[in-house]
Amino acid sequence: MINSGLLIIRLVVGLTFVGHGAQKLFGWFGGTGIEGTGNWLKTIGLAKGAKIWAILAGLFEFIGGLLFASGVLTWLGAAMIVIVMIDAIFAVHGKNGYWMTEGGFEYNFVLIAVAIGVALTGPGDYVLLYQP
């Protein structure tokens, strides 16, 4: 049952990040693509290198989510997720306090805890490639 639970967590969290990365990189799923994400980053004070930051955020979300969901190099995928969420806290949500109802970092904090928990536990037995 533990392996099934880890699989569900990895798939839901990982594929959610894949989707967010695809929004930023490709404009899929209602996203604005690199240009739109870069423009939004400018509005929150990241004017210098906004396009590069948009690409990096998209890559970390997309690749990190793929690794996390697949169970391949799960620790690396988790680290990429944690980095993106810490950045989101400092750049956007931290100033709003903890609670999500006020635009705070509650959800980011939960995702950090889940990613670290899975990284420490391991991906379980149901992974794309067996890793001894």
N, CA, C and O atoms as a printed pandas DataFrame, in Angstrom:
     atom_number atom_name residue_name chain_id  residue_number  x_coord  y_coord  z_coord
0              1         N          MET        A               1    0.813   -1.204    0.000
1              2        CA          MET        A               1    0.000    0.000    0.000
2              3         C          MET        A               1    0.855    1.266    0.000
3              4         O          MET        A               1    0.475    2.273   -0.597
4              5         N          ILE        A               2    1.998    1.217    0.663
5              6        CA          ILE        A               2    2.882    2.380    0.699
6              7         C          ILE        A               2    3.330    2.748   -0.714
7              8         O          ILE        A               2    3.357    3.924   -1.076
8              9         N          ASN        A               3    3.677    1.747   -1.502
9             10        CA          ASN        A               3    4.115    2.014   -2.878
10            11         C          ASN        A               3    3.006    2.651   -3.713
11            12         O          ASN        A               3    3.269    3.532   -4.532
12            13         N          SER        A               4    1.777    2.208   -3.508
13            14        CA          SER        A               4    0.644    2.808   -4.227
14            15         C          SER        A               4    0.435    4.255   -3.793
15            16         O          SER        A               4    0.165    5.126   -4.620
16            17         N          GLY        A               5    0.560    4.505   -2.499
17            18        CA          GLY        A               5    0.426    5.865   -1.987
18            19         C          GLY        A               5    1.487    6.793   -2.544
19            20         O          GLY        A               5    1.187    7.917   -2.944
20            21         N          LEU        A               6    2.728    6.327   -2.572
21            22        CA          LEU        A               6    3.813    7.138   -3.130
22            23         C          LEU        A               6    3.595    7.406   -4.618
23            24         O          LEU        A               6    3.879    8.501   -5.103
24            25         N          LEU        A               7    3.093    6.406   -5.339
25            26        CA          LEU        A               7    2.814    6.591   -6.765
26            27         C          LEU        A               7    1.756    7.677   -6.979
27            28         O          LEU        A               7    1.915    8.542   -7.840
28            29         N          ILE        A               8    0.682    7.625   -6.195
29            30        CA          ILE        A               8   -0.383    8.629   -6.325
30            31         C          ILE        A               8    0.171   10.029   -6.044
31            32         O          ILE        A               8   -0.094   10.966   -6.798
32            33         N          ILE        A               9    0.931   10.167   -4.973
33            34        CA          ILE        A               9    1.523   11.468   -4.623
34            35         C          ILE        A               9    2.438   11.947   -5.738
35            36         O          ILE        A               9    2.351   13.098   -6.165
36            37         N          ARG        A              10    3.315   11.071   -6.210
37            38        CA          ARG        A              10    4.270   11.459   -7.261
38            39         C          ARG        A              10    3.557   11.877   -8.534
39            40         O          ARG        A              10    3.921   12.880   -9.148
40            41         N          LEU        A              11    2.538   11.112   -8.939
41            42        CA          LEU        A              11    1.834   11.424  -10.184
42            43         C          LEU        A              11    1.066   12.743  -10.091
43            44         O          LEU        A              11    1.147   13.575  -10.994
44            45         N          VAL        A              12    0.330   12.930   -9.012
45            46        CA          VAL        A              12   -0.474   14.149   -8.882
46            47         C          VAL        A              12    0.416   15.382   -8.792
47            48         O          VAL        A              12    0.206   16.351   -9.523
48            49         N          VAL        A              13    1.397   15.358   -7.911
49            50        CA          VAL        A              13    2.273   16.524   -7.742
50            51         C          VAL        A              13    3.148   16.711   -8.983
51            52         O          VAL        A              13    3.257   17.818   -9.510
52            53         N          GLY        A              14    3.764   15.635   -9.443
53            54        CA          GLY        A              14    4.670   15.738  -10.584
54            55         C          GLY        A              14    3.985   16.218  -11.846
55            56         O          GLY        A              14    4.499   17.104  -12.528
56            57         N          LEU        A              15    2.827   15.645  -12.170
57            58        CA          LEU        A              15    2.133   16.045  -13.396
58            59         C          LEU        A              15    1.549   17.454  -13.288
59            60         O          LEU        A              15    1.402   18.146  -14.295
60            61         N          THR        A              16    1.221   17.874  -12.074
61            62        CA          THR        A              16    0.799   19.267  -11.877
62            63         C          THR        A              16    1.936   20.214  -12.237
63            64         O          THR        A              16    1.716   21.231  -12.895
64            65         N          PHE        A              17    3.151   19.882  -11.806
65            66        CA          PHE        A              17    4.305   20.714  -12.149
66            67         C          PHE        A              17    4.626   20.648  -13.639
67            68         O          PHE        A              17    5.014   21.657  -14.229
68            69         N          VAL        A              18    4.473   19.486  -14.249
69            70        CA          VAL        A              18    4.665   19.383  -15.701
70            71         C          VAL        A              18    3.708   20.344  -16.407
71            72         O          VAL        A              18    4.108   21.057  -17.328
72            73         N          GLY        A              19    2.459   20.361  -15.981
73            74        CA          GLY        A              19    1.476   21.262  -16.579
74            75         C          GLY        A              19    1.839   22.728  -16.414
75            76         O          GLY        A              19    1.719   23.509  -17.358
76            77         N          HIS        A              20    2.280   23.103  -15.224
77            78        CA          HIS        A              20    2.670   24.499  -14.993
78            79         C          HIS        A              20    3.902   24.871  -15.814
79            80         O          HIS        A              20    3.997   25.985  -16.329
80            81         N          GLY        A              21    4.833   23.946  -15.933
81            82        CA          GLY        A              21    6.005   24.198  -16.768
82            83         C          GLY        A              21    5.625   24.352  -18.230
83            84         O          GLY        A              21    6.167   25.209  -18.929
84            85         N          ALA        A              22    4.688   23.519  -18.698
85            86        CA          ALA        A              22    4.221   23.607  -20.086
86            87         C          ALA        A              22    3.494   24.927  -20.340
87            88         O          ALA        A              22    3.576   25.476  -21.439
88            89         N          GLN        A              23    2.788   25.434  -19.340
89            90        CA          GLN        A              23    2.150   26.744  -19.479
90            91         C          GLN        A              23    3.193   27.828  -19.722
91            92         O          GLN        A              23    3.025   28.687  -20.587
92            93         N          LYS        A              24    4.264   27.775  -18.949
93            94        CA          LYS        A              24    5.311   28.798  -19.053
94            95         C          LYS        A              24    6.147   28.642  -20.326
95            96         O          LYS        A              24    6.481   29.634  -20.974
96            97         N          LEU        A              25    6.479   27.428  -20.676
97            98        CA          LEU        A              25    7.377   27.199  -21.812
98            99         C          LEU        A              25    6.675   27.235  -23.164
99           100         O          LEU        A              25    7.193   27.806  -24.123
100          101         N          PHE        A              26    5.498   26.625  -23.238
101          102        CA          PHE        A              26    4.846   26.405  -24.532
102          103         C          PHE        A              26    3.500   27.108  -24.692
103          104         O          PHE        A              26    2.923   27.109  -25.780
104          105         N          GLY        A              27    3.003   27.703  -23.616
105          106        CA          GLY        A              27    1.685   28.326  -23.678
106          107         C          GLY        A              27    0.542   27.329  -23.665
107          108         O          GLY        A              27   -0.591   27.690  -23.983
108          109         N          TRP        A              28    0.811   26.089  -23.306
109          110        CA          TRP        A              28   -0.225   25.056  -23.249
110          111         C          TRP        A              28   -1.110   25.247  -22.016
111          112         O          TRP        A              28   -0.744   25.962  -21.083
112          113         N          PHE        A              29   -2.263   24.607  -22.023
113          114        CA          PHE        A              29   -3.181   24.557  -20.876
114          115         C          PHE        A              29   -3.548   25.955  -20.385
115          116         O          PHE        A              29   -3.661   26.183  -19.181
116          117         N          GLY        A              30   -3.732   26.879  -21.305
117          118        CA          GLY        A              30   -4.122   28.230  -20.935
118          119         C          GLY        A              30   -2.978   29.117  -20.478
119          120         O          GLY        A              30   -3.207   30.219  -19.981
120          121         N          GLY        A              31   -1.757   28.649  -20.639
121          122        CA          GLY        A              31   -0.598   29.437  -20.222
122          123         C          GLY        A              31   -0.258   30.536  -21.209
123          124         O          GLY        A              31   -0.834   30.623  -22.294
124          125         N          THR        A              32    0.683   31.369  -20.816
125          126        CA          THR        A              32    1.053   32.526  -21.638
126          127         C          THR        A              32    2.382   32.344  -22.351
127          128         O          THR        A              32    2.827   33.247  -23.060
128          129         N          GLY        A              33    3.024   31.197  -22.179
129          130        CA          GLY        A              33    4.301   30.954  -22.834
130          131         C          GLY        A              33    5.424   31.771  -22.215
131          132         O          GLY        A              33    5.228   32.460  -21.214
132          133         N          ILE        A              34    6.589   31.688  -22.814
133          134        CA          ILE        A              34    7.774   32.363  -22.284
134          135         C          ILE        A              34    7.582   33.874  -22.286
135          136         O          ILE        A              34    7.889   34.544  -21.300
136          137         N          GLU        A              35    7.077   34.406  -23.385
137          138        CA          GLU        A              35    6.911   35.863  -23.504
138          139         C          GLU        A              35    5.959   36.396  -22.437
139          140         O          GLU        A              35    6.275   37.362  -21.743
140          141         N          GLY        A              36    4.801   35.768  -22.313
141          142        CA          GLY        A              36    3.813   36.209  -21.329
142          143         C          GLY        A              36    4.295   36.041  -19.902
143          144         O          GLY        A              36    4.067   36.907  -19.057
144          145         N          THR        A              37    4.964   34.925  -19.632
145          146        CA          THR        A              37    5.505   34.703  -18.293
146          147         C          THR        A              37    6.577   35.736  -17.982
147          148         O          THR        A              37    6.632   36.269  -16.873
148          149         N          GLY        A              38    7.425   36.017  -18.959
149          150        CA          GLY        A              38    8.450   37.045  -18.777
150          151         C          GLY        A              38    7.838   38.406  -18.495
151          152         O          GLY        A              38    8.324   39.143  -17.636
152          153         N          ASN        A              39    6.772   38.743  -19.215
153          154        CA          ASN        A              39    6.088   40.017  -18.980
154          155         C          ASN        A              39    5.494   40.074  -17.581
155          156         O          ASN        A              39    5.564   41.110  -16.920
156          157         N          TRP        A              40    4.910   38.970  -17.126
157          158        CA          TRP        A              40    4.366   38.930  -15.768
158          159         C          TRP        A              40    5.485   39.087  -14.743
159          160         O          TRP        A              40    5.319   39.804  -13.757
160          161         N          LEU        A              41    6.618   38.429  -14.961
161          162        CA          LEU        A              41    7.741   38.555  -14.035
162          163         C          LEU        A              41    8.210   40.003  -13.932
163          164         O          LEU        A              41    8.634   40.443  -12.863
164          165         N          LYS        A              42    8.136   40.734  -15.020
165          166        CA          LYS        A              42    8.494   42.162  -14.987
166          167         C          LYS        A              42    7.567   42.935  -14.057
167          168         O          LYS        A              42    8.005   43.863  -13.377
168          169         N          THR        A              43    6.290   42.561  -14.020
169          170        CA          THR        A              43    5.326   43.281  -13.181
170          171         C          THR        A              43    5.553   43.052  -11.698
171          172         O          THR        A              43    5.088   43.838  -10.873
172          173         N          ILE        A              44    6.266   41.980  -11.343
173          174        CA          ILE        A              44    6.538   41.734   -9.924
174          175         C          ILE        A              44    7.960   42.126   -9.547
175          176         O          ILE        A              44    8.445   41.782   -8.469
176          177         N          GLY        A              45    8.624   42.852  -10.447
177          178        CA          GLY        A              45    9.928   43.405  -10.114
178          179         C          GLY        A              45   11.128   42.646  -10.633
179          180         O          GLY        A              45   12.257   42.955  -10.251
180          181         N          LEU        A              46   10.921   41.665  -11.490
181          182        CA          LEU        A              46   12.044   40.912  -12.050
182          183         C          LEU        A              46   12.298   41.343  -13.494
183          184         O          LEU        A              46   12.293   40.523  -14.412
184          185         N          ALA        A              47   12.519   42.634  -13.675
185          186        CA          ALA        A              47   12.687   43.181  -15.024
186          187         C          ALA        A              47   13.961   42.687  -15.697
187          188         O          ALA        A              47   13.952   42.375  -16.888
188          189         N          LYS        A              48   15.051   42.614  -14.948
189          190        CA          LYS        A              48   16.317   42.163  -15.541
190          191         C          LYS        A              48   16.280   40.657  -15.756
191          192         O          LYS        A              48   16.108   39.888  -14.810
192          193         N          GLY        A              49   16.441   40.253  -16.980
193          194        CA          GLY        A              49   16.487   38.831  -17.300
194          195         C          GLY        A              49   15.165   38.116  -17.148
195          196         O          GLY        A              49   15.143   36.912  -16.892
196          197         N          ALA        A              50   14.049   38.835  -17.302
197          198        CA          ALA        A              50   12.730   38.235  -17.090
198          199         C          ALA        A              50   12.496   37.026  -17.990
199          200         O          ALA        A              50   11.926   36.027  -17.550
200          201         N          LYS        A              51   12.934   37.109  -19.246
201          202        CA          LYS        A              51   12.733   35.996  -20.174
202          203         C          LYS        A              51   13.546   34.775  -19.741
203          204         O          LYS        A              51   13.068   33.644  -19.825
204          205         N          ILE        A              52   14.767   35.007  -19.281
205          206        CA          ILE        A              52   15.607   33.898  -18.800
206          207         C          ILE        A              52   14.986   33.267  -17.566
207          208         O          ILE        A              52   14.955   32.043  -17.441
208          209         N          TRP        A              53   14.486   34.104  -16.644
209          210        CA          TRP        A              53   13.834   33.569  -15.446
210          211         C          TRP        A              53   12.589   32.770  -15.815
211          212         O          TRP        A              53   12.298   31.749  -15.193
212          213         N          ALA        A              54   11.859   33.231  -16.821
213          214        CA          ALA        A              54   10.669   32.507  -17.270
214          215         C          ALA        A              54   11.050   31.130  -17.811
215          216         O          ALA        A              54   10.387   30.135  -17.518
216          217         N          ILE        A              55   12.119   31.080  -18.599
217          218        CA          ILE        A              55   12.586   29.802  -19.150
218          219         C          ILE        A              55   13.058   28.882  -18.030
219          220         O          ILE        A              55   12.716   27.700  -18.011
220          221         N          LEU        A              56   13.839   29.417  -17.101
221          222        CA          LEU        A              56   14.343   28.593  -15.992
222          223         C          LEU        A              56   13.204   28.057  -15.135
223          224         O          LEU        A              56   13.192   26.878  -14.783
224          225         N          ALA        A              57   12.248   28.919  -14.798
225          226        CA          ALA        A              57   11.109   28.467  -13.995
226          227         C          ALA        A              57   10.346   27.371  -14.731
227          228         O          ALA        A              57    9.987   26.353  -14.139
228          229         N          GLY        A              58   10.099   27.583  -16.025
229          230        CA          GLY        A              58    9.391   26.583  -16.816
230          231         C          GLY        A              58   10.137   25.264  -16.902
231          232         O          GLY        A              58    9.535   24.197  -16.779
232          233         N          LEU        A              59   11.446   25.333  -17.113
233          234        CA          LEU        A              59   12.253   24.110  -17.188
234          235         C          LEU        A              59   12.283   23.373  -15.856
235          236         O          LEU        A              59   12.147   22.150  -15.817
236          237         N          PHE        A              60   12.459   24.114  -14.761
237          238        CA          PHE        A              60   12.487   23.473  -13.448
238          239         C          PHE        A              60   11.155   22.798  -13.157
239          240         O          PHE        A              60   11.127   21.685  -12.631
240          241         N          GLU        A              61   10.049   23.459  -13.493
241          242        CA          GLU        A              61    8.738   22.859  -13.260
242          243         C          GLU        A              61    8.515   21.659  -14.173
243          244         O          GLU        A              61    8.079   20.605  -13.710
244          245         N          PHE        A              62    8.805   21.801  -15.447
245          246        CA          PHE        A              62    8.544   20.741  -16.422
246          247         C          PHE        A              62    9.436   19.527  -16.175
247          248         O          PHE        A              62    8.936   18.410  -16.035
248          249         N          ILE        A              63   10.736   19.732  -16.122
249          250        CA          ILE        A              63   11.672   18.613  -15.927
250          251         C          ILE        A              63   11.557   18.056  -14.518
251          252         O          ILE        A              63   11.539   16.840  -14.327
252          253         N          GLY        A              64   11.481   18.943  -13.527
253          254        CA          GLY        A              64   11.330   18.483  -12.145
254          255         C          GLY        A              64   10.078   17.649  -11.973
255          256         O          GLY        A              64   10.097   16.622  -11.295
256          257         N          GLY        A              65    8.985   18.090  -12.587
257          258        CA          GLY        A              65    7.738   17.337  -12.511
258          259         C          GLY        A              65    7.828   15.981  -13.189
259          260         O          GLY        A              65    7.317   14.990  -12.668
260          261         N          LEU        A              66    8.479   15.930  -14.359
261          262        CA          LEU        A              66    8.663   14.645  -15.057
262          263         C          LEU        A              66    9.475   13.667  -14.215
263          264         O          LEU        A              66    9.111   12.499  -14.083
264          265         N          LEU        A              67   10.573   14.150  -13.650
265          266        CA          LEU        A              67   11.417   13.281  -12.824
266          267         C          LEU        A              67   10.656   12.803  -11.596
267          268         O          LEU        A              67   10.712   11.624  -11.244
268          269         N          PHE        A              68    9.953   13.709  -10.952
269          270        CA          PHE        A              68    9.208   13.375   -9.735
270          271         C          PHE        A              68    8.110   12.358  -10.040
271          272         O          PHE        A              68    7.967   11.363   -9.329
272          273         N          ALA        A              69    7.337   12.607  -11.093
273          274        CA          ALA        A              69    6.227   11.716  -11.443
274          275         C          ALA        A              69    6.710   10.333  -11.865
275          276         O          ALA        A              69    6.101    9.324  -11.511
276          277         N          SER        A              70    7.802   10.287  -12.620
277          278        CA          SER        A              70    8.291    9.011  -13.154
278          279         C          SER        A              70    9.018    8.171  -12.115
279          280         O          SER        A              70    9.158    6.958  -12.279
280          281         N          GLY        A              71    9.477    8.806  -11.055
281          282        CA          GLY        A              71   10.267    8.084  -10.056
282          283         C          GLY        A              71   11.709    7.901  -10.470
283          284         O          GLY        A              71   12.448    7.163   -9.819
284          285         N          VAL        A              72   12.124    8.557  -11.539
285          286        CA          VAL        A              72   13.507    8.501  -12.016
286          287         C          VAL        A              72   14.218    9.742  -11.484
287          288         O          VAL        A              72   13.781   10.867  -11.726
288          289         N          LEU        A              73   15.306    9.532  -10.766
289          290        CA          LEU        A              73   16.018   10.650  -10.135
290          291         C          LEU        A              73   15.044   11.516   -9.337
291          292         O          LEU        A              73   15.046   12.742   -9.442
292          293         N          THR        A              74   14.223   10.856   -8.547
293          294        CA          THR        A              74   13.179   11.540   -7.786
294          295         C          THR        A              74   13.750   12.634   -6.903
295          296         O          THR        A              74   13.143   13.695   -6.759
296          297         N          TRP        A              75   14.908   12.387   -6.312
297          298        CA          TRP        A              75   15.533   13.386   -5.434
298          299         C          TRP        A              75   15.834   14.668   -6.209
299          300         O          TRP        A              75   15.687   15.763   -5.666
300          301         N          LEU        A              76   16.253   14.547   -7.472
301          302        CA          LEU        A              76   16.552   15.721   -8.285
302          303         C          LEU        A              76   15.263   16.457   -8.661
303          304         O          LEU        A              76   15.200   17.685   -8.595
304          305         N          GLY        A              77   14.245   15.702   -9.053
305          306        CA          GLY        A              77   12.951   16.317   -9.345
306          307         C          GLY        A              77   12.394   17.039   -8.130
307          308         O          GLY        A              77   11.860   18.142   -8.245
308          309         N          ALA        A              78   12.521   16.409   -6.959
309          310        CA          ALA        A              78   12.059   17.043   -5.721
310          311         C          ALA        A              78   12.835   18.320   -5.444
311          312         O          ALA        A              78   12.251   19.328   -5.047
312          313         N          ALA        A              79   14.140   18.285   -5.648
313          314        CA          ALA        A              79   14.967   19.479   -5.425
314          315         C          ALA        A              79   14.544   20.609   -6.359
315          316         O          ALA        A              79   14.491   21.768   -5.946
316          317         N          MET        A              80   14.246   20.281   -7.604
317          318        CA          MET        A              80   13.818   21.304   -8.566
318          319         C          MET        A              80   12.475   21.908   -8.152
319          320         O          MET        A              80   12.264   23.114   -8.274
320          321         N          ILE        A              81   11.578   21.064   -7.665
321          322        CA          ILE        A              81   10.282   21.543   -7.180
322          323         C          ILE        A              81   10.473   22.454   -5.973
323          324         O          ILE        A              81    9.863   23.520   -5.896
324          325         N          VAL        A              82   11.314   22.039   -5.036
325          326        CA          VAL        A              82   11.568   22.843   -3.837
326          327         C          VAL        A              82   12.155   24.204   -4.216
327          328         O          VAL        A              82   11.742   25.229   -3.672
328          329         N          ILE        A              83   13.099   24.220   -5.129
329          330        CA          ILE        A              83   13.715   25.483   -5.551
330          331         C          ILE        A              83   12.668   26.423   -6.151
331          332         O          ILE        A              83   12.643   27.609   -5.823
332          333         N          VAL        A              84   11.813   25.907   -7.020
333          334        CA          VAL        A              84   10.777   26.743   -7.636
334          335         C          VAL        A              84    9.811   27.272   -6.578
335          336         O          VAL        A              84    9.409   28.434   -6.632
336          337         N          MET        A              85    9.441   26.433   -5.623
337          338        CA          MET        A              85    8.499   26.864   -4.598
338          339         C          MET        A              85    9.120   27.886   -3.645
339          340         O          MET        A              85    8.445   28.825   -3.223
340          341         N          ILE        A              86   10.387   27.715   -3.306
341          342        CA          ILE        A              86   11.059   28.719   -2.471
342          343         C          ILE        A              86   11.120   30.049   -3.212
343          344         O          ILE        A              86   10.901   31.107   -2.622
344          345         N          ASP        A              87   11.417   29.990   -4.493
345          346        CA          ASP        A              87   11.433   31.210   -5.303
346          347         C          ASP        A              87   10.049   31.855   -5.325
347          348         O          ASP        A              87    9.936   33.074   -5.199
348          349         N          ALA        A              88    9.003   31.058   -5.482
349          350        CA          ALA        A              88    7.640   31.597   -5.499
350          351         C          ALA        A              88    7.297   32.267   -4.168
351          352         O          ALA        A              88    6.613   33.290   -4.140
352          353         N          ILE        A              89    7.773   31.686   -3.076
353          354        CA          ILE        A              89    7.524   32.289   -1.763
354          355         C          ILE        A              89    8.206   33.647   -1.664
355          356         O          ILE        A              89    7.579   34.631   -1.272
356          357         N          PHE        A              90    9.480   33.702   -2.017
357          358        CA          PHE        A              90   10.222   34.956   -1.888
358          359         C          PHE        A              90    9.786   36.010   -2.902
359          360         O          PHE        A              90    9.742   37.196   -2.575
360          361         N          ALA        A              91    9.464   35.596   -4.122
361          362        CA          ALA        A              91    9.143   36.562   -5.174
362          363         C          ALA        A              91    7.683   37.015   -5.155
363          364         O          ALA        A              91    7.380   38.142   -5.546
364          365         N          VAL        A              92    6.774   36.140   -4.701
365          366        CA          VAL        A              92    5.352   36.451   -4.856
366          367         C          VAL        A              92    4.571   36.339   -3.548
367          368         O          VAL        A              92    3.961   37.316   -3.114
368          369         N          HIS        A              93    4.579   35.184   -2.922
369          370        CA          HIS        A              93    3.618   34.884   -1.864
370          371         C          HIS        A              93    4.043   35.263   -0.452
371          372         O          HIS        A              93    3.185   35.492    0.400
372          373         N          GLY        A              94    5.321   35.334   -0.185
373          374        CA          GLY        A              94    5.796   35.568    1.175
374          375         C          GLY        A              94    5.280   36.838    1.809
375          376         O          GLY        A              94    4.977   36.858    3.002
376          377         N          LYS        A              95    5.176   37.888    1.036
377          378        CA          LYS        A              95    4.731   39.182    1.565
378          379         C          LYS        A              95    3.261   39.165    1.989
379          380         O          LYS        A              95    2.802   40.067    2.690
380          381         N          ASN        A              96    2.532   38.143    1.563
381          382        CA          ASN        A              96    1.102   38.046    1.865
382          383         C          ASN        A              96    0.799   37.196    3.093
383          384         O          ASN        A              96   -0.367   36.936    3.392
384          385         N          GLY        A              97    1.830   36.764    3.804
385          386        CA          GLY        A              97    1.605   35.928    4.978
386          387         C          GLY        A              97    1.482   34.454    4.613
387          388         O          GLY        A              97    1.817   34.039    3.504
388          389         N          TYR        A              98    0.999   33.682    5.566
389          390        CA          TYR        A              98    0.955   32.231    5.400
390          391         C          TYR        A              98   -0.262   31.748    4.602
391          392         O          TYR        A              98   -0.120   30.934    3.689
392          393         N          TRP        A              99   -1.447   32.241    4.938
393          394        CA          TRP        A              99   -2.678   31.641    4.433
394          395         C          TRP        A              99   -2.925   31.926    2.958
395          396         O          TRP        A              99   -2.772   33.053    2.488
396          397         N          MET        A             100   -3.306   30.887    2.252
397          398        CA          MET        A             100   -3.558   30.972    0.818
398          399         C          MET        A             100   -4.737   31.895    0.506
399          400         O          MET        A             100   -4.772   32.511   -0.559
400          401         N          THR        A             101   -5.694   31.996    1.414
401          402        CA          THR        A             101   -6.850   32.863    1.192
402          403         C          THR        A             101   -6.444   34.328    1.048
403          404         O          THR        A             101   -7.188   35.133    0.488
404          405         N          GLU        A             102   -5.269   34.663    1.552
405          406        CA          GLU        A             102   -4.743   36.025    1.430
406          407         C          GLU        A             102   -3.618   36.099    0.397
407          408         O          GLU        A             102   -2.904   37.100    0.327
408          409         N          GLY        A             103   -3.459   35.048   -0.401
409          410        CA          GLY        A             103   -2.390   35.007   -1.401
410          411         C          GLY        A             103   -1.054   34.599   -0.817
411          412         O          GLY        A             103   -0.004   34.844   -1.412
412          413         N          GLY        A             104   -1.095   33.973    0.355
413          414        CA          GLY        A             104    0.128   33.593    1.058
414          415         C          GLY        A             104    0.766   32.323    0.535
415          416         O          GLY        A             104    0.385   31.794   -0.509
416          417         N          PHE        A             105    1.754   31.844    1.292
417          418        CA          PHE        A             105    2.610   30.751    0.831
418          419         C          PHE        A             105    2.217   29.380    1.367
419          420         O          PHE        A             105    3.010   28.443    1.277
420          421         N          GLU        A             106    1.027   29.238    1.918
421          422        CA          GLU        A             106    0.563   27.980    2.492
422          423         C          GLU        A             106    0.715   26.805    1.516
423          424         O          GLU        A             106    1.295   25.779    1.871
424          425         N          TYR        A             107    0.205   26.946    0.311
425          426        CA          TYR        A             107    0.237   25.874   -0.687
426          427         C          TYR        A             107    1.669   25.557   -1.102
427          428         O          TYR        A             107    2.032   24.390   -1.252
428          429         N          ASN        A             108    2.483   26.596   -1.289
429          430        CA          ASN        A             108    3.894   26.389   -1.638
430          431         C          ASN        A             108    4.599   25.588   -0.552
431          432         O          ASN        A             108    5.399   24.700   -0.845
432          433         N          PHE        A             109    4.298   25.905    0.697
433          434        CA          PHE        A             109    4.912   25.235    1.842
434          435         C          PHE        A             109    4.522   23.759    1.881
435          436         O          PHE        A             109    5.357   22.899    2.164
436          437         N          VAL        A             110    3.258   23.470    1.596
437          438        CA          VAL        A             110    2.790   22.077    1.561
438          439         C          VAL        A             110    3.506   21.308    0.454
439          440         O          VAL        A             110    3.926   20.170    0.667
440          441         N          LEU        A             111    3.648   21.912   -0.720
441          442        CA          LEU        A             111    4.343   21.246   -1.824
442          443         C          LEU        A             111    5.812   21.001   -1.500
443          444         O          LEU        A             111    6.366   19.968   -1.877
444          445         N          ILE        A             112    6.447   21.941   -0.804
445          446        CA          ILE        A             112    7.833   21.744   -0.367
446          447         C          ILE        A             112    7.911   20.544    0.567
447          448         O          ILE        A             112    8.799   19.703    0.425
448          449         N          ALA        A             113    6.986   20.459    1.522
449          450        CA          ALA        A             113    6.982   19.346    2.474
450          451         C          ALA        A             113    6.767   18.010    1.766
451          452         O          ALA        A             113    7.431   17.026    2.090
452          453         N          VAL        A             114    5.853   17.966    0.811
453          454        CA          VAL        A             114    5.587   16.729    0.065
454          455         C          VAL        A             114    6.818   16.323   -0.740
455          456         O          VAL        A             114    7.210   15.156   -0.727
456          457         N          ALA        A             115    7.425   17.273   -1.436
457          458        CA          ALA        A             115    8.601   16.962   -2.257
458          459         C          ALA        A             115    9.755   16.458   -1.397
459          460         O          ALA        A             115   10.405   15.473   -1.748
460          461         N          ILE        A             116   10.012   17.121   -0.280
461          462        CA          ILE        A             116   11.090   16.680    0.610
462          463         C          ILE        A             116   10.754   15.321    1.210
463          464         O          ILE        A             116   11.624   14.457    1.313
464          465         N          GLY        A             117    9.497   15.127    1.605
465          466        CA          GLY        A             117    9.088   13.845    2.174
466          467         C          GLY        A             117    9.296   12.690    1.210
467          468         O          GLY        A             117    9.802   11.639    1.604
468          469         N          VAL        A             118    8.916   12.868   -0.039
469          470        CA          VAL        A             118    9.107   11.808   -1.039
470          471         C          VAL        A             118   10.592   11.611   -1.322
471          472         O          VAL        A             118   11.044   10.478   -1.488
472          473         N          ALA        A             119   11.352   12.697   -1.379
473          474        CA          ALA        A             119   12.797   12.567   -1.616
474          475         C          ALA        A             119   13.461   11.772   -0.495
475          476         O          ALA        A             119   14.344   10.955   -0.755
476          477         N          LEU        A             120   13.045   12.001    0.736
477          478        CA          LEU        A             120   13.634   11.286    1.875
478          479         C          LEU        A             120   13.154    9.843    1.957
479          480         O          LEU        A             120   13.905    8.958    2.365
480          481         N          THR        A             121   11.904    9.605    1.570
481          482        CA          THR        A             121   11.327    8.261    1.626
482          483         C          THR        A             121   11.783    7.401    0.457
483          484         O          THR        A             121   11.977    6.193    0.593
484          485         N          GLY        A             122   11.949    8.040   -0.683
485          486        CA          GLY        A             122   12.225    7.320   -1.919
486          487         C          GLY        A             122   10.949    7.214   -2.725
487          488         O          GLY        A             122    9.860    7.407   -2.183
488          489         N          PRO        A             123   11.059    6.912   -4.002
489          490        CA          PRO        A             123    9.895    6.930   -4.889
490          491         C          PRO        A             123    8.964    5.731   -4.743
491          492         O          PRO        A             123    7.863    5.742   -5.294
492          493         N          GLY        A             124    9.375    4.716   -4.025
493          494        CA          GLY        A             124    8.591    3.492   -3.956
494          495         C          GLY        A             124    8.984    2.545   -5.077
495          496         O          GLY        A             124    9.920    2.811   -5.830
496          497         N          ASP        A             125    8.263    1.440   -5.180
497          498        CA          ASP        A             125    8.597    0.405   -6.163
498          499         C          ASP        A             125    8.055    0.680   -7.562
499          500         O          ASP        A             125    8.581    0.152   -8.542
500          501         N          TYR        A             126    7.013    1.496   -7.665
501          502        CA          TYR        A             126    6.381    1.729   -8.962
502          503         C          TYR        A             126    7.024    2.937   -9.637
503          504         O          TYR        A             126    6.554    4.067   -9.505
504          505         N          VAL        A             127    8.103    2.674  -10.360
505          506        CA          VAL        A             127    8.862    3.729  -11.034
506          507         C          VAL        A             127    9.031    3.361  -12.504
507          508         O          VAL        A             127    8.869    2.203  -12.890
508          509         N          LEU        A             128    9.356    4.361  -13.313
509          510        CA          LEU        A             128    9.525    4.123  -14.742
510          511         C          LEU        A             128   10.727    3.230  -15.023
511          512         O          LEU        A             128   10.641    2.318  -15.846
512          513         N          LEU        A             129   11.825    3.477  -14.361
513          514        CA          LEU        A             129   13.040    2.677  -14.511
514          515         C          LEU        A             129   13.481    2.176  -13.150
515          516         O          LEU        A             129   13.537    2.944  -12.189
516          517         N          TYR        A             130   13.792    0.896  -13.063
517          518        CA          TYR        A             130   14.255    0.346  -11.794
518          519         C          TYR        A             130   15.609    0.940  -11.433
519          520         O          TYR        A             130   16.510    1.017  -12.268
520          521         N          GLN        A             131   15.740    1.360  -10.173
521          522        CA          GLN        A             131   16.996    1.930   -9.675
522          523         C          GLN        A             131   17.420    1.162   -8.427
523          524         O          GLN        A             131   16.788    1.297   -7.379
524          525         N          PRO        A             132   18.452    0.381   -8.519
525          526        CA          PRO        A             132   18.874   -0.384   -7.330
526          527         C          PRO        A             132   19.408    0.522   -6.238
527          528         O          PRO        A             132   19.803    0.041   -5.176
